[in-house]
Amino acid sequence: MVVSRNHNINPARIPGLGLRAIALLLLSMVLMFLDDRDNHLDTVRNAISAAVYPMRVIVDLPARLWAGASEISESRDELQRDNARLKDEILLTAARLQRLSALHAENERLRALLDARRQVPDEVRVVEIMSVDANPFRHNVVLDIGSNDGVYDGQAIVDAAGVIGQVMKAGPLTANAILISDPGHALLVEVNRNGLRTVAYGTGEFGRLNLPGLPNNADIQPGDLLVTSGLSGAFPSGYPVAVVDTVTRIPQEAFADVTATPAAALDQVREVMLIWSSRQTDEIAAEDTDDEVDDDG
């Protein structure tokens, strides 16, 4: 069984819709004309704009927040990169300044050695200390030249301030030397003020020498300069050795307790001078001549 539905359609409604559309179109055109000529709709437009502004802000807020967060993140990353770069530059600059300071100190030492060399009447040569003995009780060093360059056992070593030590054993390319502060070293010295002779012994301390052989009535006092006497054969006379530091006279003892401070900074030297005295050179030449005569014989 088929049921049919009859839709009641009022033909009169269709022309009404078309008229309203035409009327709206005409109204729009009139409004556009009036707005274009005299801006009569500015007030309405401003009111509508003000009404929808909060909606625009709400819609645009996520994008603004994202852009701000991205900018903050980029700024933070850039600051971190700049800080890391500046730290690297500071470290590099500090390292360069330290190197320049070391070079300046080295130039000052070499200049002092050059000035001292001009005042030394004997033949001298500036050499460098290659290494230092690790044993704290033995003050031994290794020089960067040896017997191939004329270095000999017992040769005197000085710097711009005074006596450093002497060569113990000269090898072909290097030489082992002992400092005057070594406990096993003794050096014949004299007081520059009056010529009083004594022996300065190493104590194992870079800044102290002992002079144990002076009687209580010896004419020596703090501040006296001790120089090499030239009588031992190894050191030429007149080179500064130490300055008397303390003089303690004990009535019950036969000898005074005298200490002196080395003229040279023994724990800081890097470059030193080897001395070829005319006396020592003549002795070496005489020994070589005797050896040749013995070989011929």
C-alpha positions as CSV (number, residue, x, y, z in Angstrom):
1,M,0.0,0.0,0.0
2,V,1.6,3.3,-1.1
3,V,0.9,6.3,0.9
4,S,1.5,9.6,-0.9
5,R,2.1,12.8,0.8
6,N,1.0,16.0,-0.7
7,H,3.3,19.0,0.1
8,N,1.5,22.2,0.2
9,I,3.8,24.7,-1.6
10,N,2.7,28.3,-1.7
11,P,3.9,29.7,-5.0
12,A,3.5,33.2,-3.7
13,R,6.5,32.8,-1.3
14,I,9.1,32.4,-4.0
15,P,8.7,36.0,-5.5
16,G,8.9,37.3,-1.9
17,L,12.4,35.9,-1.3
18,G,13.7,37.4,-4.5
19,L,12.3,40.8,-3.7
20,R,14.0,40.7,-0.3
21,A,17.3,39.8,-1.9
22,I,17.0,42.6,-4.4
23,A,16.0,45.0,-1.6
24,L,19.1,44.0,0.4
25,L,21.3,44.4,-2.6
26,L,20.0,47.9,-3.3
27,L,20.4,48.8,0.4
28,S,24.0,47.7,0.3
29,M,24.7,49.7,-2.8
30,V,23.2,52.8,-1.3
31,L,25.2,52.4,1.9
32,M,28.4,51.9,0.0
33,F,27.7,55.0,-2.0
34,L,26.9,57.1,1.0
35,D,30.0,55.8,2.9
36,D,32.3,56.5,-0.1
37,R,30.9,60.0,-0.5
38,D,30.5,61.3,3.0
39,N,31.9,58.5,5.4
40,H,28.6,58.3,7.2
41,L,29.4,54.8,8.4
42,D,32.7,55.5,10.2
43,T,30.9,55.6,13.6
44,V,29.3,52.3,12.9
45,R,32.5,50.8,11.6
46,N,34.5,52.1,14.7
47,A,31.8,50.6,17.0
48,I,32.0,47.2,15.3
49,S,35.8,47.3,15.3
50,A,35.8,48.1,19.1
51,A,33.3,45.3,19.7
52,V,35.3,42.7,17.9
53,Y,38.8,43.9,19.2
54,P,38.7,41.5,22.2
55,M,38.0,38.6,19.9
56,R,40.9,39.6,17.7
57,V,43.2,39.8,20.8
58,I,42.0,36.4,22.0
59,V,42.5,34.8,18.6
60,D,46.0,36.4,18.1
61,L,47.1,35.6,21.7
62,P,48.5,32.1,21.0
63,A,50.5,33.3,18.1
64,R,51.9,36.2,20.1
65,L,52.8,33.9,23.0
66,W,54.5,31.5,20.7
67,A,56.5,34.2,19.0
68,G,57.5,35.7,22.4
69,A,58.6,32.3,23.8
70,S,60.6,31.6,20.6
71,E,62.3,35.0,20.9
72,I,63.1,34.5,24.6
73,S,64.6,31.0,23.8
74,E,66.7,32.4,20.9
75,S,67.9,35.3,23.1
76,R,68.8,32.8,25.9
77,D,70.7,30.6,23.4
78,E,72.5,33.5,21.9
79,L,73.5,34.8,25.4
80,Q,74.8,31.3,26.3
81,R,76.9,31.2,23.1
82,D,78.2,34.7,23.7
83,N,79.1,33.8,27.3
84,A,80.9,30.7,26.2
85,R,82.8,32.6,23.5
86,L,83.8,35.3,25.9
87,K,85.0,32.8,28.5
88,D,87.2,31.1,25.8
89,E,88.6,34.5,24.8
90,I,89.3,35.4,28.5
91,L,91.2,32.1,28.9
92,L,93.1,32.6,25.7
93,T,94.0,36.2,26.7
94,A,95.1,35.1,30.2
95,A,97.3,32.3,28.7
96,R,98.9,34.9,26.3
97,L,99.5,37.3,29.1
98,Q,101.1,34.6,31.2
99,R,103.4,33.7,28.2
100,L,104.2,37.3,27.7
101,S,105.0,37.6,31.4
102,A,107.3,34.6,31.2
103,L,109.0,36.0,28.1
104,H,109.5,39.3,29.8
105,A,111.0,37.7,32.9
106,E,113.3,35.6,30.6
107,N,114.4,38.7,28.7
108,E,115.2,40.5,32.0
109,R,117.3,37.5,33.1
110,L,119.2,37.4,29.8
111,R,119.7,41.1,29.9
112,A,121.1,40.8,33.4
113,L,123.4,38.0,32.4
114,L,124.6,40.0,29.4
115,D,125.4,43.0,31.6
116,A,127.2,40.7,34.1
117,R,129.1,39.1,31.2
118,R,130.5,42.4,30.2
119,Q,131.9,42.9,33.7
120,V,133.5,39.4,33.9
121,P,137.2,39.5,32.8
122,D,137.3,35.8,32.1
123,E,135.8,33.9,29.2
124,V,132.2,33.0,29.8
125,R,129.3,31.4,28.0
126,V,125.6,31.5,28.8
127,V,124.0,28.0,29.0
128,E,120.6,26.7,30.0
129,I,119.6,24.4,32.8
130,M,117.9,21.3,31.3
131,S,116.7,19.6,34.4
132,V,116.8,19.6,38.2
133,D,117.4,16.6,40.5
134,A,114.1,15.5,41.9
135,N,115.8,14.5,45.2
136,P,115.0,17.4,47.6
137,F,118.2,16.7,49.6
138,R,120.5,16.9,46.5
139,H,120.7,20.2,44.7
140,N,122.0,19.0,41.4
141,V,121.2,20.2,37.9
142,V,122.0,19.2,34.3
143,L,123.4,21.8,31.8
144,D,122.7,21.7,28.1
145,I,126.4,21.6,26.9
146,G,129.2,19.2,27.7
147,S,132.9,18.4,27.1
148,N,132.5,18.7,23.4
149,D,132.0,22.5,24.0
150,G,135.0,22.7,26.3
151,V,133.2,22.1,29.7
152,Y,135.4,20.4,32.3
153,D,135.0,18.9,35.7
154,G,135.1,21.5,38.5
155,Q,134.2,24.4,36.3
156,A,132.7,27.4,38.0
157,I,129.0,28.4,37.4
158,V,127.7,31.9,38.1
159,D,124.8,34.1,37.2
160,A,124.2,37.8,37.2
161,A,123.8,37.9,41.0
162,G,126.7,35.6,42.1
163,V,128.1,32.1,42.3
164,I,125.7,29.2,41.5
165,G,127.8,26.1,41.8
166,Q,130.3,24.1,39.8
167,V,130.4,21.2,37.3
168,M,130.7,17.8,38.8
169,K,130.9,15.6,35.7
170,A,131.1,16.8,32.1
171,G,129.7,14.4,29.6
172,P,130.1,14.8,25.8
173,L,126.8,16.7,25.3
174,T,125.6,17.6,28.8
175,A,127.2,18.3,32.2
176,N,126.0,17.5,35.8
177,A,126.5,20.3,38.2
178,I,126.1,20.8,41.9
179,L,124.8,24.0,43.6
180,I,126.5,25.7,46.5
181,S,123.4,25.0,48.6
182,D,123.9,21.2,48.3
183,P,124.9,19.6,51.6
184,G,127.9,18.0,50.0
185,H,129.4,21.3,48.7
186,A,132.0,23.5,50.3
187,L,133.4,26.7,49.0
188,L,136.4,28.7,50.2
189,V,135.3,32.4,50.6
190,E,136.5,35.6,52.1
191,V,134.8,38.6,53.7
192,N,135.0,41.3,51.1
193,R,135.3,44.0,53.9
194,N,138.5,42.7,55.5
195,G,139.7,39.6,53.6
196,L,138.8,37.2,56.4
197,R,138.8,33.7,54.9
198,T,136.4,30.8,55.8
199,V,134.5,28.0,54.2
200,A,130.8,28.2,53.2
201,Y,129.0,24.9,53.4
202,G,125.6,24.0,51.8
203,T,122.8,23.1,54.1
204,G,120.2,21.6,51.8
205,E,118.3,24.8,51.9
206,F,118.4,27.1,48.8
207,G,118.4,30.2,51.0
208,R,121.0,29.4,53.7
209,L,124.7,28.6,53.9
210,N,126.7,27.7,57.1
211,L,130.1,29.1,58.0
212,P,131.0,26.9,61.0
213,G,134.8,27.5,61.1
214,L,134.8,31.1,62.5
215,P,136.0,31.7,66.1
216,N,133.9,33.9,68.4
217,N,136.3,36.8,68.0
218,A,136.3,36.8,64.2
219,D,135.7,40.1,62.6
220,I,132.5,39.3,60.8
221,Q,129.0,40.8,61.1
222,P,125.6,40.7,59.4
223,G,125.5,42.3,56.0
224,D,129.1,41.4,55.1
225,L,129.6,40.3,51.5
226,L,131.3,37.0,51.0
227,V,133.2,36.5,47.7
228,T,135.3,33.8,46.2
229,S,138.9,33.8,47.4
230,G,140.4,32.4,44.3
231,L,142.6,30.0,46.4
232,S,140.6,26.8,45.7
233,G,141.5,26.8,42.0
234,A,138.0,26.2,40.8
235,F,136.6,29.7,41.2
236,P,138.3,32.9,40.2
237,S,138.5,35.5,43.0
238,G,136.1,38.3,43.6
239,Y,132.7,36.7,42.6
240,P,129.8,37.3,45.1
241,V,128.8,34.2,47.0
242,A,126.5,35.2,49.8
243,V,125.7,37.9,52.4
244,V,126.1,37.2,56.1
245,D,122.7,36.9,57.7
246,T,123.2,36.0,61.3
247,V,126.3,35.9,63.7
248,T,125.7,34.2,67.0
249,R,128.6,34.2,69.4
250,I,128.3,31.6,72.2
251,P,130.8,32.1,75.1
252,Q,130.9,28.4,76.0
253,E,131.7,27.4,72.4
254,A,134.9,27.9,70.4
255,F,133.3,28.9,67.2
256,A,130.5,31.3,66.3
257,D,127.3,30.2,64.7
258,V,127.3,32.1,61.4
259,T,124.8,31.8,58.5
260,A,124.6,33.5,55.1
261,T,122.1,34.0,52.4
262,P,123.3,33.1,48.8
263,A,123.6,36.1,46.5
264,A,121.9,34.2,43.7
265,A,118.3,32.8,43.8
266,L,119.4,29.2,43.5
267,D,115.9,27.8,43.2
268,Q,114.9,30.2,40.4
269,V,117.8,30.1,38.0
270,R,117.1,29.0,34.4
271,E,120.1,30.4,32.5
272,V,123.6,30.5,34.0
273,M,127.2,31.3,32.9
274,L,130.1,28.9,32.7
275,I,133.5,30.6,33.4
276,W,136.7,29.6,31.7
277,S,139.4,31.3,33.8
278,S,142.8,31.8,32.4
279,R,144.4,29.9,35.2
280,Q,142.1,26.9,34.7
281,T,142.6,27.0,31.0
282,D,146.4,26.9,31.4
283,E,146.1,23.9,33.7
284,I,143.9,22.0,31.3
285,A,146.3,22.8,28.4
286,A,149.3,21.7,30.5
287,E,147.5,18.4,31.4
288,D,146.8,17.8,27.7
289,T,150.4,18.5,26.9
290,D,151.6,16.0,29.5
291,D,149.2,13.4,28.2
292,E,150.6,13.8,24.7
293,V,154.1,13.5,26.0
294,D,153.3,10.3,27.8
295,D,151.7,8.9,24.7
296,D,154.7,9.7,22.7
297,G,157.0,8.2,25.3
